[in-house]
Structures are given as C-alpha cells and as structure tokens.
Amino acid sequence: MPNIKSVIKDVKKSRELRLRNLATKSKIKTFVKKTKAAQDAKAENAVALLSETVSIVDKAAKKGIIHPNAAARRKSRLTKRANAQA
C-alpha cells in the first residue's frame, strides 16, 4: 500500500473505475447474448433488445470503457444478423 496521500486516492479511484468498467462490460455481454437468443428464436422483442443493446454499447464507447471501433463492430454484427433473419 502506498504511503503518499494522493497515490492512495489514485489507487482507490482506479479500483472504483475498474469495478464500473467490469460491470459495464458484463452488461454488454449479457445484452448481446440476450439479443442473439431473441434473434435466433425470432422473438417479437428482438428489435427492442437490439435497440437497447446498441444504446448500452454506445454509452460504453462514449465513456471510454470500450474502443469506439469495437462498439461499431459489435453493433454492425448484431444489425447484420438481424437484417439477415428478416
């Protein structure tokens, strides 16, 4: 554990941010899985889930949790998958 007060604060802050990032990444993965499952089952809520997933991915990219190109790639793949099944 560091002795300098500002470094102690930095460590605390980085732990908090790490937990926030982990939670957001987990949420992204969960919604991607839900969306894919709904698309495979041709459920009625697939379009709503896709929209919600895109929103979550965009917010994560905006906050810097994932890279903007990674967000675009995820959205593109889900949208392409939805259009292929339509």
PyMOL Python script that loads the backbone (N, CA, C, O; Angstrom):
from pymol import cmd

cmd.read_pdbstr("""\
ATOM      1  N   MET A   1       0.842  -1.181   0.000  1.00  0.00           N
ATOM      2  CA  MET A   1       0.000   0.000   0.000  1.00  0.00           C
ATOM      3  C   MET A   1       0.891   1.248   0.000  1.00  0.00           C
ATOM      4  O   MET A   1       1.859   1.324   0.757  1.00  0.00           O
ATOM      5  N   PRO A   2       0.564   2.207  -0.836  1.00  0.00           N
ATOM      6  CA  PRO A   2       1.387   3.415  -0.907  1.00  0.00           C
ATOM      7  C   PRO A   2       1.261   4.279   0.353  1.00  0.00           C
ATOM      8  O   PRO A   2       0.286   4.181   1.097  1.00  0.00           O
ATOM      9  N   ASN A   3       2.260   5.117   0.568  1.00  0.00           N
ATOM     10  CA  ASN A   3       2.269   5.999   1.722  1.00  0.00           C
ATOM     11  C   ASN A   3       1.806   7.413   1.390  1.00  0.00           C
ATOM     12  O   ASN A   3       1.321   8.131   2.264  1.00  0.00           O
ATOM     13  N   ILE A   4       1.952   7.805   0.150  1.00  0.00           N
ATOM     14  CA  ILE A   4       1.621   9.166  -0.258  1.00  0.00           C
ATOM     15  C   ILE A   4       0.101   9.288  -0.429  1.00  0.00           C
ATOM     16  O   ILE A   4      -0.551   8.447  -1.048  1.00  0.00           O
ATOM     17  N   LYS A   5      -0.428  10.365   0.144  1.00  0.00           N
ATOM     18  CA  LYS A   5      -1.880  10.536   0.189  1.00  0.00           C
ATOM     19  C   LYS A   5      -2.519  10.558  -1.198  1.00  0.00           C
ATOM     20  O   LYS A   5      -3.555   9.926  -1.406  1.00  0.00           O
ATOM     21  N   SER A   6      -1.923  11.270  -2.141  1.00  0.00           N
ATOM     22  CA  SER A   6      -2.508  11.372  -3.478  1.00  0.00           C
ATOM     23  C   SER A   6      -2.472  10.017  -4.201  1.00  0.00           C
ATOM     24  O   SER A   6      -3.371   9.703  -4.981  1.00  0.00           O
ATOM     25  N   VAL A   7      -1.439   9.226  -3.940  1.00  0.00           N
ATOM     26  CA  VAL A   7      -1.340   7.909  -4.571  1.00  0.00           C
ATOM     27  C   VAL A   7      -2.369   6.956  -3.973  1.00  0.00           C
ATOM     28  O   VAL A   7      -2.929   6.115  -4.677  1.00  0.00           O
ATOM     29  N   ILE A   8      -2.614   7.090  -2.671  1.00  0.00           N
ATOM     30  CA  ILE A   8      -3.653   6.286  -2.028  1.00  0.00           C
ATOM     31  C   ILE A   8      -5.011   6.592  -2.680  1.00  0.00           C
ATOM     32  O   ILE A   8      -5.796   5.685  -2.955  1.00  0.00           O
ATOM     33  N   LYS A   9      -5.270   7.869  -2.920  1.00  0.00           N
ATOM     34  CA  LYS A   9      -6.519   8.270  -3.576  1.00  0.00           C
ATOM     35  C   LYS A   9      -6.586   7.734  -5.000  1.00  0.00           C
ATOM     36  O   LYS A   9      -7.642   7.296  -5.456  1.00  0.00           O
ATOM     37  N   ASP A  10      -5.453   7.769  -5.699  1.00  0.00           N
ATOM     38  CA  ASP A  10      -5.408   7.248  -7.072  1.00  0.00           C
ATOM     39  C   ASP A  10      -5.733   5.757  -7.106  1.00  0.00           C
ATOM     40  O   ASP A  10      -6.472   5.297  -7.977  1.00  0.00           O
ATOM     41  N   VAL A  11      -5.178   5.006  -6.155  1.00  0.00           N
ATOM     42  CA  VAL A  11      -5.429   3.564  -6.088  1.00  0.00           C
ATOM     43  C   VAL A  11      -6.910   3.306  -5.836  1.00  0.00           C
ATOM     44  O   VAL A  11      -7.516   2.448  -6.477  1.00  0.00           O
ATOM     45  N   LYS A  12      -7.485   4.054  -4.901  1.00  0.00           N
ATOM     46  CA  LYS A  12      -8.906   3.894  -4.589  1.00  0.00           C
ATOM     47  C   LYS A  12      -9.765   4.201  -5.814  1.00  0.00           C
ATOM     48  O   LYS A  12     -10.706   3.472  -6.129  1.00  0.00           O
ATOM     49  N   LYS A  13      -9.423   5.292  -6.495  1.00  0.00           N
ATOM     50  CA  LYS A  13     -10.188   5.704  -7.674  1.00  0.00           C
ATOM     51  C   LYS A  13     -10.079   4.664  -8.789  1.00  0.00           C
ATOM     52  O   LYS A  13     -11.072   4.342  -9.442  1.00  0.00           O
ATOM     53  N   SER A  14      -8.879   4.144  -9.004  1.00  0.00           N
ATOM     54  CA  SER A  14      -8.702   3.165 -10.079  1.00  0.00           C
ATOM     55  C   SER A  14      -9.462   1.875  -9.781  1.00  0.00           C
ATOM     56  O   SER A  14      -9.954   1.219 -10.699  1.00  0.00           O
ATOM     57  N   ARG A  15      -9.561   1.503  -8.492  1.00  0.00           N
ATOM     58  CA  ARG A  15     -10.349   0.316  -8.133  1.00  0.00           C
ATOM     59  C   ARG A  15     -11.834   0.539  -8.414  1.00  0.00           C
ATOM     60  O   ARG A  15     -12.526  -0.350  -8.911  1.00  0.00           O
ATOM     61  N   GLU A  16     -12.311   1.743  -8.087  1.00  0.00           N
ATOM     62  CA  GLU A  16     -13.721   2.062  -8.347  1.00  0.00           C
ATOM     63  C   GLU A  16     -14.015   2.049  -9.850  1.00  0.00           C
ATOM     64  O   GLU A  16     -15.026   1.503 -10.291  1.00  0.00           O
ATOM     65  N   LEU A  17     -13.123   2.654 -10.618  1.00  0.00           N
ATOM     66  CA  LEU A  17     -13.315   2.692 -12.066  1.00  0.00           C
ATOM     67  C   LEU A  17     -13.242   1.293 -12.667  1.00  0.00           C
ATOM     68  O   LEU A  17     -13.994   0.969 -13.586  1.00  0.00           O
ATOM     69  N   ARG A  18     -12.346   0.471 -12.155  1.00  0.00           N
ATOM     70  CA  ARG A  18     -12.215  -0.905 -12.644  1.00  0.00           C
ATOM     71  C   ARG A  18     -13.515  -1.668 -12.436  1.00  0.00           C
ATOM     72  O   ARG A  18     -13.968  -2.388 -13.327  1.00  0.00           O
ATOM     73  N   LEU A  19     -14.115  -1.509 -11.259  1.00  0.00           N
ATOM     74  CA  LEU A  19     -15.374  -2.196 -10.977  1.00  0.00           C
ATOM     75  C   LEU A  19     -16.492  -1.691 -11.891  1.00  0.00           C
ATOM     76  O   LEU A  19     -17.321  -2.473 -12.356  1.00  0.00           O
ATOM     77  N   ARG A  20     -16.510  -0.378 -12.145  1.00  0.00           N
ATOM     78  CA  ARG A  20     -17.518   0.183 -13.043  1.00  0.00           C
ATOM     79  C   ARG A  20     -17.337  -0.371 -14.450  1.00  0.00           C
ATOM     80  O   ARG A  20     -18.304  -0.734 -15.120  1.00  0.00           O
ATOM     81  N   ASN A  21     -16.082  -0.429 -14.886  1.00  0.00           N
ATOM     82  CA  ASN A  21     -15.794  -0.946 -16.218  1.00  0.00           C
ATOM     83  C   ASN A  21     -16.186  -2.409 -16.342  1.00  0.00           C
ATOM     84  O   ASN A  21     -16.765  -2.816 -17.349  1.00  0.00           O
ATOM     85  N   LEU A  22     -15.873  -3.205 -15.317  1.00  0.00           N
ATOM     86  CA  LEU A  22     -16.229  -4.622 -15.340  1.00  0.00           C
ATOM     87  C   LEU A  22     -17.738  -4.806 -15.412  1.00  0.00           C
ATOM     88  O   LEU A  22     -18.234  -5.650 -16.157  1.00  0.00           O
ATOM     89  N   ALA A  23     -18.461  -4.012 -14.635  1.00  0.00           N
ATOM     90  CA  ALA A  23     -19.919  -4.117 -14.624  1.00  0.00           C
ATOM     91  C   ALA A  23     -20.497  -3.770 -15.998  1.00  0.00           C
ATOM     92  O   ALA A  23     -21.406  -4.441 -16.486  1.00  0.00           O
ATOM     93  N   THR A  24     -19.966  -2.731 -16.604  1.00  0.00           N
ATOM     94  CA  THR A  24     -20.469  -2.314 -17.916  1.00  0.00           C
ATOM     95  C   THR A  24     -20.152  -3.353 -18.978  1.00  0.00           C
ATOM     96  O   THR A  24     -21.004  -3.671 -19.807  1.00  0.00           O
ATOM     97  N   LYS A  25     -18.928  -3.888 -18.964  1.00  0.00           N
ATOM     98  CA  LYS A  25     -18.561  -4.916 -19.946  1.00  0.00           C
ATOM     99  C   LYS A  25     -19.430  -6.155 -19.773  1.00  0.00           C
ATOM    100  O   LYS A  25     -19.835  -6.775 -20.756  1.00  0.00           O
ATOM    101  N   SER A  26     -19.715  -6.515 -18.530  1.00  0.00           N
ATOM    102  CA  SER A  26     -20.572  -7.663 -18.266  1.00  0.00           C
ATOM    103  C   SER A  26     -21.984  -7.411 -18.796  1.00  0.00           C
ATOM    104  O   SER A  26     -22.613  -8.301 -19.368  1.00  0.00           O
ATOM    105  N   LYS A  27     -22.467  -6.195 -18.599  1.00  0.00           N
ATOM    106  CA  LYS A  27     -23.802  -5.837 -19.080  1.00  0.00           C
ATOM    107  C   LYS A  27     -23.872  -5.919 -20.605  1.00  0.00           C
ATOM    108  O   LYS A  27     -24.866  -6.376 -21.168  1.00  0.00           O
ATOM    109  N   ILE A  28     -22.803  -5.471 -21.261  1.00  0.00           N
ATOM    110  CA  ILE A  28     -22.751  -5.551 -22.721  1.00  0.00           C
ATOM    111  C   ILE A  28     -22.846  -7.007 -23.167  1.00  0.00           C
ATOM    112  O   ILE A  28     -23.646  -7.345 -24.039  1.00  0.00           O
ATOM    113  N   LYS A  29     -22.029  -7.864 -22.565  1.00  0.00           N
ATOM    114  CA  LYS A  29     -22.030  -9.277 -22.945  1.00  0.00           C
ATOM    115  C   LYS A  29     -23.394  -9.916 -22.719  1.00  0.00           C
ATOM    116  O   LYS A  29     -23.863 -10.697 -23.547  1.00  0.00           O
ATOM    117  N   THR A  30     -24.029  -9.585 -21.597  1.00  0.00           N
ATOM    118  CA  THR A  30     -25.344 -10.144 -21.280  1.00  0.00           C
ATOM    119  C   THR A  30     -26.370  -9.738 -22.325  1.00  0.00           C
ATOM    120  O   THR A  30     -27.134 -10.574 -22.808  1.00  0.00           O
ATOM    121  N   PHE A  31     -26.390  -8.454 -22.675  1.00  0.00           N
ATOM    122  CA  PHE A  31     -27.380  -7.984 -23.633  1.00  0.00           C
ATOM    123  C   PHE A  31     -27.105  -8.517 -25.039  1.00  0.00           C
ATOM    124  O   PHE A  31     -28.043  -8.767 -25.796  1.00  0.00           O
ATOM    125  N   VAL A  32     -25.841  -8.694 -25.395  1.00  0.00           N
ATOM    126  CA  VAL A  32     -25.524  -9.277 -26.703  1.00  0.00           C
ATOM    127  C   VAL A  32     -26.054 -10.712 -26.763  1.00  0.00           C
ATOM    128  O   VAL A  32     -26.637 -11.126 -27.766  1.00  0.00           O
ATOM    129  N   LYS A  33     -25.845 -11.464 -25.682  1.00  0.00           N
ATOM    130  CA  LYS A  33     -26.350 -12.839 -25.635  1.00  0.00           C
ATOM    131  C   LYS A  33     -27.872 -12.872 -25.723  1.00  0.00           C
ATOM    132  O   LYS A  33     -28.440 -13.682 -26.455  1.00  0.00           O
ATOM    133  N   LYS A  34     -28.535 -11.980 -24.967  1.00  0.00           N
ATOM    134  CA  LYS A  34     -29.997 -11.931 -24.994  1.00  0.00           C
ATOM    135  C   LYS A  34     -30.508 -11.588 -26.389  1.00  0.00           C
ATOM    136  O   LYS A  34     -31.477 -12.176 -26.870  1.00  0.00           O
ATOM    137  N   THR A  35     -29.850 -10.637 -27.026  1.00  0.00           N
ATOM    138  CA  THR A  35     -30.267 -10.212 -28.364  1.00  0.00           C
ATOM    139  C   THR A  35     -30.099 -11.344 -29.362  1.00  0.00           C
ATOM    140  O   THR A  35     -30.992 -11.600 -30.171  1.00  0.00           O
ATOM    141  N   LYS A  36     -28.953 -12.027 -29.311  1.00  0.00           N
ATOM    142  CA  LYS A  36     -28.716 -13.143 -30.231  1.00  0.00           C
ATOM    143  C   LYS A  36     -29.731 -14.253 -30.011  1.00  0.00           C
ATOM    144  O   LYS A  36     -30.238 -14.837 -30.969  1.00  0.00           O
ATOM    145  N   ALA A  37     -30.030 -14.547 -28.742  1.00  0.00           N
ATOM    146  CA  ALA A  37     -31.004 -15.592 -28.441  1.00  0.00           C
ATOM    147  C   ALA A  37     -32.386 -15.215 -28.962  1.00  0.00           C
ATOM    148  O   ALA A  37     -33.097 -16.058 -29.509  1.00  0.00           O
ATOM    149  N   ALA A  38     -32.767 -13.957 -28.795  1.00  0.00           N
ATOM    150  CA  ALA A  38     -34.067 -13.495 -29.284  1.00  0.00           C
ATOM    151  C   ALA A  38     -34.119 -13.529 -30.809  1.00  0.00           C
ATOM    152  O   ALA A  38     -35.151 -13.864 -31.390  1.00  0.00           O
ATOM    153  N   GLN A  39     -33.004 -13.182 -31.459  1.00  0.00           N
ATOM    154  CA  GLN A  39     -32.965 -13.219 -32.916  1.00  0.00           C
ATOM    155  C   GLN A  39     -33.071 -14.654 -33.422  1.00  0.00           C
ATOM    156  O   GLN A  39     -33.750 -14.916 -34.414  1.00  0.00           O
ATOM    157  N   ASP A  40     -32.398 -15.587 -32.739  1.00  0.00           N
ATOM    158  CA  ASP A  40     -32.456 -16.985 -33.150  1.00  0.00           C
ATOM    159  C   ASP A  40     -33.861 -17.557 -32.980  1.00  0.00           C
ATOM    160  O   ASP A  40     -34.333 -18.344 -33.801  1.00  0.00           O
ATOM    161  N   ALA A  41     -34.524 -17.141 -31.886  1.00  0.00           N
ATOM    162  CA  ALA A  41     -35.877 -17.626 -31.614  1.00  0.00           C
ATOM    163  C   ALA A  41     -36.928 -16.845 -32.392  1.00  0.00           C
ATOM    164  O   ALA A  41     -38.117 -17.156 -32.326  1.00  0.00           O
ATOM    165  N   LYS A  42     -36.486 -15.833 -33.126  1.00  0.00           N
ATOM    166  CA  LYS A  42     -37.379 -14.958 -33.886  1.00  0.00           C
ATOM    167  C   LYS A  42     -38.470 -14.382 -32.988  1.00  0.00           C
ATOM    168  O   LYS A  42     -39.647 -14.341 -33.347  1.00  0.00           O
ATOM    169  N   ALA A  43     -38.036 -13.939 -31.808  1.00  0.00           N
ATOM    170  CA  ALA A  43     -38.961 -13.361 -30.828  1.00  0.00           C
ATOM    171  C   ALA A  43     -39.394 -11.972 -31.259  1.00  0.00           C
ATOM    172  O   ALA A  43     -38.718 -11.303 -32.041  1.00  0.00           O
ATOM    173  N   GLU A  44     -40.536 -11.554 -30.732  1.00  0.00           N
ATOM    174  CA  GLU A  44     -41.079 -10.242 -31.083  1.00  0.00           C
ATOM    175  C   GLU A  44     -40.238  -9.112 -30.499  1.00  0.00           C
ATOM    176  O   GLU A  44     -40.157  -8.026 -31.073  1.00  0.00           O
ATOM    177  N   ASN A  45     -39.611  -9.378 -29.351  1.00  0.00           N
ATOM    178  CA  ASN A  45     -38.851  -8.326 -28.675  1.00  0.00           C
ATOM    179  C   ASN A  45     -37.412  -8.212 -29.182  1.00  0.00           C
ATOM    180  O   ASN A  45     -36.608  -7.492 -28.589  1.00  0.00           O
ATOM    181  N   ALA A  46     -37.082  -8.900 -30.252  1.00  0.00           N
ATOM    182  CA  ALA A  46     -35.703  -8.883 -30.765  1.00  0.00           C
ATOM    183  C   ALA A  46     -35.283  -7.485 -31.211  1.00  0.00           C
ATOM    184  O   ALA A  46     -34.145  -7.074 -30.984  1.00  0.00           O
ATOM    185  N   VAL A  47     -36.198  -6.758 -31.842  1.00  0.00           N
ATOM    186  CA  VAL A  47     -35.879  -5.413 -32.317  1.00  0.00           C
ATOM    187  C   VAL A  47     -35.664  -4.469 -31.139  1.00  0.00           C
ATOM    188  O   VAL A  47     -34.751  -3.644 -31.159  1.00  0.00           O
ATOM    189  N   ALA A  48     -36.504  -4.591 -30.114  1.00  0.00           N
ATOM    190  CA  ALA A  48     -36.366  -3.751 -28.917  1.00  0.00           C
ATOM    191  C   ALA A  48     -35.059  -4.066 -28.194  1.00  0.00           C
ATOM    192  O   ALA A  48     -34.361  -3.164 -27.733  1.00  0.00           O
ATOM    193  N   LEU A  49     -34.739  -5.347 -28.101  1.00  0.00           N
ATOM    194  CA  LEU A  49     -33.480  -5.748 -27.458  1.00  0.00           C
ATOM    195  C   LEU A  49     -32.282  -5.236 -28.237  1.00  0.00           C
ATOM    196  O   LEU A  49     -31.300  -4.792 -27.643  1.00  0.00           O
ATOM    197  N   LEU A  50     -32.352  -5.292 -29.550  1.00  0.00           N
ATOM    198  CA  LEU A  50     -31.258  -4.779 -30.378  1.00  0.00           C
ATOM    199  C   LEU A  50     -31.048  -3.293 -30.126  1.00  0.00           C
ATOM    200  O   LEU A  50     -29.917  -2.828 -29.984  1.00  0.00           O
ATOM    201  N   SER A  51     -32.139  -2.562 -30.074  1.00  0.00           N
ATOM    202  CA  SER A  51     -32.057  -1.127 -29.828  1.00  0.00           C
ATOM    203  C   SER A  51     -31.438  -0.828 -28.465  1.00  0.00           C
ATOM    204  O   SER A  51     -30.603   0.067 -28.340  1.00  0.00           O
ATOM    205  N   GLU A  52     -31.847  -1.572 -27.459  1.00  0.00           N
ATOM    206  CA  GLU A  52     -31.313  -1.380 -26.107  1.00  0.00           C
ATOM    207  C   GLU A  52     -29.835  -1.751 -26.038  1.00  0.00           C
ATOM    208  O   GLU A  52     -29.050  -1.073 -25.376  1.00  0.00           O
ATOM    209  N   THR A  53     -29.465  -2.820 -26.717  1.00  0.00           N
ATOM    210  CA  THR A  53     -28.071  -3.251 -26.737  1.00  0.00           C
ATOM    211  C   THR A  53     -27.190  -2.211 -27.417  1.00  0.00           C
ATOM    212  O   THR A  53     -26.103  -1.897 -26.931  1.00  0.00           O
ATOM    213  N   VAL A  54     -27.655  -1.682 -28.533  1.00  0.00           N
ATOM    214  CA  VAL A  54     -26.902  -0.644 -29.243  1.00  0.00           C
ATOM    215  C   VAL A  54     -26.701   0.574 -28.351  1.00  0.00           C
ATOM    216  O   VAL A  54     -25.627   1.175 -28.341  1.00  0.00           O
ATOM    217  N   SER A  55     -27.735   0.932 -27.608  1.00  0.00           N
ATOM    218  CA  SER A  55     -27.647   2.069 -26.699  1.00  0.00           C
ATOM    219  C   SER A  55     -26.602   1.836 -25.614  1.00  0.00           C
ATOM    220  O   SER A  55     -25.820   2.735 -25.305  1.00  0.00           O
ATOM    221  N   ILE A  56     -26.582   0.650 -25.041  1.00  0.00           N
ATOM    222  CA  ILE A  56     -25.619   0.311 -23.988  1.00  0.00           C
ATOM    223  C   ILE A  56     -24.194   0.334 -24.538  1.00  0.00           C
ATOM    224  O   ILE A  56     -23.277   0.846 -23.896  1.00  0.00           O
ATOM    225  N   VAL A  57     -24.021  -0.222 -25.723  1.00  0.00           N
ATOM    226  CA  VAL A  57     -22.694  -0.249 -26.351  1.00  0.00           C
ATOM    227  C   VAL A  57     -22.219   1.171 -26.655  1.00  0.00           C
ATOM    228  O   VAL A  57     -21.051   1.496 -26.441  1.00  0.00           O
ATOM    229  N   ASP A  58     -23.118   2.010 -27.151  1.00  0.00           N
ATOM    230  CA  ASP A  58     -22.759   3.400 -27.447  1.00  0.00           C
ATOM    231  C   ASP A  58     -22.339   4.156 -26.190  1.00  0.00           C
ATOM    232  O   ASP A  58     -21.361   4.903 -26.205  1.00  0.00           O
ATOM    233  N   LYS A  59     -23.076   3.960 -25.113  1.00  0.00           N
ATOM    234  CA  LYS A  59     -22.740   4.633 -23.858  1.00  0.00           C
ATOM    235  C   LYS A  59     -21.375   4.185 -23.338  1.00  0.00           C
ATOM    236  O   LYS A  59     -20.602   4.998 -22.832  1.00  0.00           O
ATOM    237  N   ALA A  60     -21.082   2.894 -23.463  1.00  0.00           N
ATOM    238  CA  ALA A  60     -19.783   2.385 -23.012  1.00  0.00           C
ATOM    239  C   ALA A  60     -18.650   2.979 -23.841  1.00  0.00           C
ATOM    240  O   ALA A  60     -17.587   3.300 -23.309  1.00  0.00           O
ATOM    241  N   ALA A  61     -18.879   3.123 -25.136  1.00  0.00           N
ATOM    242  CA  ALA A  61     -17.860   3.717 -26.003  1.00  0.00           C
ATOM    243  C   ALA A  61     -17.675   5.190 -25.674  1.00  0.00           C
ATOM    244  O   ALA A  61     -16.554   5.698 -25.687  1.00  0.00           O
ATOM    245  N   LYS A  62     -18.755   5.864 -25.386  1.00  0.00           N
ATOM    246  CA  LYS A  62     -18.691   7.287 -25.063  1.00  0.00           C
ATOM    247  C   LYS A  62     -17.911   7.525 -23.772  1.00  0.00           C
ATOM    248  O   LYS A  62     -17.185   8.512 -23.652  1.00  0.00           O
ATOM    249  N   LYS A  63     -18.062   6.619 -22.808  1.00  0.00           N
ATOM    250  CA  LYS A  63     -17.360   6.740 -21.526  1.00  0.00           C
ATOM    251  C   LYS A  63     -15.917   6.250 -21.613  1.00  0.00           C
ATOM    252  O   LYS A  63     -15.140   6.429 -20.675  1.00  0.00           O
ATOM    253  N   GLY A  64     -15.559   5.633 -22.733  1.00  0.00           N
ATOM    254  CA  GLY A  64     -14.193   5.148 -22.897  1.00  0.00           C
ATOM    255  C   GLY A  64     -13.965   3.768 -22.324  1.00  0.00           C
ATOM    256  O   GLY A  64     -12.820   3.353 -22.146  1.00  0.00           O
ATOM    257  N   ILE A  65     -15.031   3.051 -22.032  1.00  0.00           N
ATOM    258  CA  ILE A  65     -14.902   1.714 -21.461  1.00  0.00           C
ATOM    259  C   ILE A  65     -14.501   0.713 -22.537  1.00  0.00           C
ATOM    260  O   ILE A  65     -13.695  -0.186 -22.295  1.00  0.00           O
ATOM    261  N   ILE A  66     -15.071   0.878 -23.727  1.00  0.00           N
ATOM    262  CA  ILE A  66     -14.626   0.090 -24.868  1.00  0.00           C
ATOM    263  C   ILE A  66     -14.244   1.054 -25.982  1.00  0.00           C
ATOM    264  O   ILE A  66     -14.672   2.208 -25.991  1.00  0.00           O
ATOM    265  N   HIS A  67     -13.446   0.581 -26.906  1.00  0.00           N
ATOM    266  CA  HIS A  67     -12.979   1.415 -28.012  1.00  0.00           C
ATOM    267  C   HIS A  67     -14.141   1.692 -28.965  1.00  0.00           C
ATOM    268  O   HIS A  67     -14.976   0.816 -29.193  1.00  0.00           O
ATOM    269  N   PRO A  68     -14.201   2.890 -29.516  1.00  0.00           N
ATOM    270  CA  PRO A  68     -15.295   3.214 -30.447  1.00  0.00           C
ATOM    271  C   PRO A  68     -15.404   2.251 -31.630  1.00  0.00           C
ATOM    272  O   PRO A  68     -16.508   1.939 -32.075  1.00  0.00           O
ATOM    273  N   ASN A  69     -14.267   1.783 -32.139  1.00  0.00           N
ATOM    274  CA  ASN A  69     -14.309   0.827 -33.253  1.00  0.00           C
ATOM    275  C   ASN A  69     -14.878  -0.513 -32.813  1.00  0.00           C
ATOM    276  O   ASN A  69     -15.573  -1.179 -33.580  1.00  0.00           O
ATOM    277  N   ALA A  70     -14.582  -0.911 -31.577  1.00  0.00           N
ATOM    278  CA  ALA A  70     -15.134  -2.161 -31.043  1.00  0.00           C
ATOM    279  C   ALA A  70     -16.647  -2.030 -30.901  1.00  0.00           C
ATOM    280  O   ALA A  70     -17.383  -2.977 -31.176  1.00  0.00           O
ATOM    281  N   ALA A  71     -17.107  -0.865 -30.476  1.00  0.00           N
ATOM    282  CA  ALA A  71     -18.542  -0.630 -30.351  1.00  0.00           C
ATOM    283  C   ALA A  71     -19.212  -0.705 -31.723  1.00  0.00           C
ATOM    284  O   ALA A  71     -20.261  -1.328 -31.882  1.00  0.00           O
ATOM    285  N   ALA A  72     -18.591  -0.063 -32.705  1.00  0.00           N
ATOM    286  CA  ALA A  72     -19.145  -0.079 -34.055  1.00  0.00           C
ATOM    287  C   ALA A  72     -19.194  -1.498 -34.604  1.00  0.00           C
ATOM    288  O   ALA A  72     -20.162  -1.886 -35.258  1.00  0.00           O
ATOM    289  N   ARG A  73     -18.147  -2.269 -34.334  1.00  0.00           N
ATOM    290  CA  ARG A  73     -18.095  -3.654 -34.817  1.00  0.00           C
ATOM    291  C   ARG A  73     -19.210  -4.493 -34.203  1.00  0.00           C
ATOM    292  O   ARG A  73     -19.876  -5.253 -34.906  1.00  0.00           O
ATOM    293  N   ARG A  74     -19.414  -4.358 -32.900  1.00  0.00           N
ATOM    294  CA  ARG A  74     -20.475  -5.122 -32.224  1.00  0.00           C
ATOM    295  C   ARG A  74     -21.849  -4.749 -32.776  1.00  0.00           C
ATOM    296  O   ARG A  74     -22.670  -5.621 -33.060  1.00  0.00           O
ATOM    297  N   LYS A  75     -22.090  -3.458 -32.921  1.00  0.00           N
ATOM    298  CA  LYS A  75     -23.383  -3.003 -33.430  1.00  0.00           C
ATOM    299  C   LYS A  75     -23.602  -3.493 -34.856  1.00  0.00           C
ATOM    300  O   LYS A  75     -24.698  -3.923 -35.215  1.00  0.00           O
ATOM    301  N   SER A  76     -22.551  -3.422 -35.661  1.00  0.00           N
ATOM    302  CA  SER A  76     -22.656  -3.840 -37.049  1.00  0.00           C
ATOM    303  C   SER A  76     -22.987  -5.324 -37.160  1.00  0.00           C
ATOM    304  O   SER A  76     -23.844  -5.720 -37.949  1.00  0.00           O
ATOM    305  N   ARG A  77     -22.316  -6.122 -36.382  1.00  0.00           N
ATOM    306  CA  ARG A  77     -22.547  -7.572 -36.437  1.00  0.00           C
ATOM    307  C   ARG A  77     -23.960  -7.934 -36.003  1.00  0.00           C
ATOM    308  O   ARG A  77     -24.609  -8.778 -36.622  1.00  0.00           O
ATOM    309  N   LEU A  78     -24.439  -7.290 -34.931  1.00  0.00           N
ATOM    310  CA  LEU A  78     -25.798  -7.576 -34.472  1.00  0.00           C
ATOM    311  C   LEU A  78     -26.838  -7.120 -35.488  1.00  0.00           C
ATOM    312  O   LEU A  78     -27.821  -7.817 -35.737  1.00  0.00           O
ATOM    313  N   THR A  79     -26.615  -5.952 -36.069  1.00  0.00           N
ATOM    314  CA  THR A  79     -27.564  -5.424 -37.047  1.00  0.00           C
ATOM    315  C   THR A  79     -27.578  -6.278 -38.312  1.00  0.00           C
ATOM    316  O   THR A  79     -28.638  -6.563 -38.871  1.00  0.00           O
ATOM    317  N   LYS A  80     -26.386  -6.682 -38.755  1.00  0.00           N
ATOM    318  CA  LYS A  80     -26.280  -7.538 -39.940  1.00  0.00           C
ATOM    319  C   LYS A  80     -27.017  -8.860 -39.698  1.00  0.00           C
ATOM    320  O   LYS A  80     -27.709  -9.375 -40.576  1.00  0.00           O
ATOM    321  N   ARG A  81     -26.850  -9.388 -38.497  1.00  0.00           N
ATOM    322  CA  ARG A  81     -27.507 -10.649 -38.132  1.00  0.00           C
ATOM    323  C   ARG A  81     -29.028 -10.484 -38.128  1.00  0.00           C
ATOM    324  O   ARG A  81     -29.757 -11.362 -38.588  1.00  0.00           O
ATOM    325  N   ALA A  82     -29.498  -9.348 -37.604  1.00  0.00           N
ATOM    326  CA  ALA A  82     -30.942  -9.088 -37.559  1.00  0.00           C
ATOM    327  C   ALA A  82     -31.520  -8.927 -38.968  1.00  0.00           C
ATOM    328  O   ALA A  82     -32.605  -9.423 -39.270  1.00  0.00           O
ATOM    329  N   ASN A  83     -30.765  -8.218 -39.829  1.00  0.00           N
ATOM    330  CA  ASN A  83     -31.250  -7.997 -41.203  1.00  0.00           C
ATOM    331  C   ASN A  83     -31.250  -9.292 -42.014  1.00  0.00           C
ATOM    332  O   ASN A  83     -32.097  -9.475 -42.889  1.00  0.00           O
ATOM    333  N   ALA A  84     -30.319 -10.178 -41.731  1.00  0.00           N
ATOM    334  CA  ALA A  84     -30.266 -11.446 -42.463  1.00  0.00           C
ATOM    335  C   ALA A  84     -31.446 -12.332 -42.129  1.00  0.00           C
ATOM    336  O   ALA A  84     -31.908 -13.110 -42.964  1.00  0.00           O
ATOM    337  N   GLN A  85     -31.931 -12.211 -40.905  1.00  0.00           N
ATOM    338  CA  GLN A  85     -33.056 -13.055 -40.486  1.00  0.00           C
ATOM    339  C   GLN A  85     -34.407 -12.450 -40.848  1.00  0.00           C
ATOM    340  O   GLN A  85     -35.433 -13.129 -40.801  1.00  0.00           O
ATOM    341  N   ALA A  86     -34.402 -11.187 -41.206  1.00  0.00           N
ATOM    342  CA  ALA A  86     -35.677 -10.510 -41.529  1.00  0.00           C
ATOM    343  C   ALA A  86     -36.164 -10.873 -42.918  1.00  0.00           C
ATOM    344  O   ALA A  86     -37.214 -10.396 -43.348  1.00  0.00           O
TER     345      ALA A  86
END
""", "prot")
cmd.dss("prot")
cmd.show_as("cartoon", "prot")
cmd.util.cbc("prot")
cmd.orient("prot")
